[in-house]
Amino acid sequence: MAGTPVRVELSDDVADVVRREASRTGRSETEVVELAVKRLVAPSILDRLWDRAELTEDEAMAIAVEEVNSARAERNAS
């Protein structure tokens, strides 16, 4: 995984958890830390996106229903 090197200091107990999780899941320690950060930050990103959303709930639901119906029609055609 290419990226920007960042140095962080973790408490010993957190570092141990990262190592154990990496070992348990077959991920690198970098991947474990990156996933944890993404899970922490993702909700705030979604909140910002919702704040900028221009569709009403009804409009969004209508689009979702239309897409589901379209996908079902494609699946049934094949």
Secondary structure, 3 states (H helix, E strand, C coil): CCCCCCCCCCCHHHHHHHHHHHHHHCCCHHHHHHHHHHHHHHHHHHHHHHHHCCCCHHHHHHHHHHHHHHHHHHHHHC
